[in-house]
Amino acid sequence: MNERETNARLLAPPFTLRARILTPLDSGGTAYFADGRLEVGVDGRIASVGDWPLVTSRETEQEVVDLRPMLLLPGLVDLHAHLPQLPNAGLGAGLDLLTWLDRYIFPLERGFDEGVANALAPQAFRAFAAAGTTTAVLYGAVYESSLDACFAAAEAHGIRAVIGKVMMDRLRYDPSVEDSEVLDLSLRQSQNLIERWHGRDDGRLLYAVTPRFAVSCSAEMLRESAALAAATGAYWQTHLAEDRHEIDEVRELFPDAIDYTDVYDRAGGLGPRALLGHAIHLSQREIDRLAETKTRVAHCPSSNLFLASGAMPLARYLEAGICVGLGTDVAAGPDLSMFSVMRAGAYTQSGLRTMLSETRPVLAPLDWLRLGSLDGARALGLDDRFGSLERGKEADFICVDPSVTAPLPGQETDDPADLMSRLIYRGRPDMVRGAWVRGRLLDT
Ligand SMILES: [Zn+2]
């Protein structure tokens, strides 16, 4: 079979892949098959996974593609990123959050209208897939038609996406709307988008009601947005306790709240459908409250280092029972790669131990794989559908070439933890060779 025929077989199921396979498991722990088999049925679900050469079903036996020595991993879940901000990724290092937003971000978001979204969103989804991300949870801009363009691009591309129109009724960048109208308009537009897109393509596209953060939203907007999410089953996403200046502003804006987390609690926002970005600077009370309400946290360590926002005590949150996934927070995070996020997270944990007296053990490479895949799906309440390579799940997976991460030719490893360690600490953009959602190869 020549390369073209091979590639054609990989475009859509059914097929069976022979490769190295590494995946976290729903039941805990990790499975590794040094010579493995991933069988994807015509329905886009994993029909079987295990050691080669166990018998495959008749459906896929004609469609075997040998990808050895490539490695298959579950598709990565980016739990927090900003679609309009991609063009400025990597710019503005050294600024604090609020200055950086003013200088590099709001001008970009202001211009992200339908036309710009039509041009940029398809490129953005290809870039996410090229980095190994098969599920992206995204903030858009404030314009309804711009969000339609983003959803349409995601629908056409094939990536899994949760997207929301940013809601702001303070410090806004859209002067065409009167102050007195912005709350009602923003709610109505969000509702329209939910009706059009939430659950589209059997749940591949989902909506997140997206008040930006407490600095740019009134108490009423926070409350009404949480009510809209609860009434429609959409997610509710925002930012929490990213930066010290931001926390000071929130204290002044919401003097009655016990702390920042309480601002969202009073709005009715906390719970298993809430995705809170960052959540770095929290008191024990806030940590306990997030755990108690089963609120999800999107940990964005590369962003936190880039903007010098702080170091999230991840091990402490996990010990408290908070469900945490990983996010790039592009463009505050400079890189779309979730492997880069894992690296930044691992260095942050090392820094907490060496410089800030953290005594809890650091996470191991396979823990980071779980955080970037299965735990991201769990944060979305969708771990029964994807996040690991297990029979019956939808076939969201990526193919990586670990050989490019070896320091010298011939110095490759076949140990699962070592393989993952190299992907995290010596990752390269070109190591991701393909990304599939429901067994369909994504454009990169
Ligand atoms: Zn963010």
Residues whose N, C-alpha, C, O or C-beta is under 5 A from the ligand:
A	BS01	ZN	G277 D329
